[in-house]
């Protein structure tokens, strides 16, 4: 009599608790502690995150009142030799390269060599937009900086070191390289084909590496020198980033961490023609100096540190375009020039940029109002959970709401933890029901008498399990690296329980 209401009530309570766990973040670090207390918390949190996500190593830097106050490495730069990550370990900065590139563009704007609202075609000699349904003469430097040019989305994963690099013009004409072999095992990587306009310029935000590849060419056209040389002289050296370069110099390569794939296997150090969107080599210490340069310093050091003006930094870190939909939920509600800009209800802004390439993941986030910032760099294709844990702990410590990307990554993690637990719970119920009925004689195996519907059901169950093994498990390894084993056990055991129930018949 009371069985159905009881089942309904228990199910409702379980679903409510599950949703609460998934949607409501749990504070892992108490706010308002001193720096040493927070770093001790990181000493516990980060090694555990590395183990769970199968990430070899990570380096983290903290900035307070515009000054770098702490840098530490965890885990290994080389998992085979067990070489530790240090403050001087070199990583690839991936898409954070775009933020650094934007500084180089603004330097040319301040020098009067570029106009933000001039057509990009004005500065192009070596390459031109292909014909399209939209007017390429309306694409401006401002549009390229803010990803509002209308160019198709594109990810440039790099080229194997034994493969000749295309010229910049060839890259712009042909688009990103085809994804082959292990290049496919990377979250979000896609090949959009040749560079082209797909929407009217200035209409909407569309994140694309192609915008910054084009800015790289424009910098070379206007400066008359290579992109790497210009950026070294005008941005990196003036900011004291002496361990950084857009060139793959022997000195930096010798100190570079080994990149690892989703299975924790070493990857080759992929090279880039497209340096502006993804080609910066740097240390966490140097990158922290760069991030701090956009913040007010405690000793009254100027915003921009003399490389660009405070007005230019303000323009770059202000809302240039609003972001909605999935991209806005994952990253921020607005974008400036090279910076995501999350405008919060209290009027405060959180600046950030994420990066990810084959074998690398990184993130920085900064509150300009207080000069607080964090920089995280690791040597794995699936390092997003590690930097999400560090980022979430940092905002907890500051007493702020979570950053968008930390919330999205950790919410996904909690969702799959809950799903794995739920699958195991359902499996236990099905196994208990099956063994009780078999033991009591209510059901038995009579394979020779199975109706066709049950045979088809068993076949469908096996096909579903095979599909998960081939597609779902691989997706989990790439996107939620801490959870694939639990999900695999849950799916396999549930499949077995369902199969046993299908293959057994009620005694009549």
Buried (B, 14 or more C-beta within 10 A) or exposed (E): EEEEEEEEEEEEEBEEEBEEBBEEBEEBBEEEBEEEEBBEBBEEBBEEBBEBBBBBBBBBBBBBBBBBBBBBBBBBBBBEEEBEBBBBBBBBBBBBBBBBBBBBBBBBBBEEEBBBEEBBBEBBEEBEBEEEEBEBEBBBBBBBBBBBBBBBBBBBBBBBEEEEBBEBEEBBEEBBBEBEEBBEBBBEBEBBEEBBBBBBBBEEBBBBBBBBBBBBBBBBBBBEEBBBBBBBEBBBBBBBBEBBBBBBEEEBEEBBBBBBBBBBEBBBBBBBBBBBBBBBBBBBBBBBBBBBBBBBBEEEBEBBBEBBBEEBBBBBBBBBBBBEEEBBBBBBBBBBBBBBBBBEEEEBBBBBBBBBBBBBBBBBBBBBBBBBBBBBBBBBBBBBBBBBBBBBBBBBBBEBBBBBBBBBBBBBBBBBBBBBBBBBEBBEEBBEEBEEBBEEEEBEEEEEEBEEEBEEBBEEBEEBBEEBBEEBBBEBBBBBBBBBEBBBBBBBBBBBBBBBBBBBBEEE
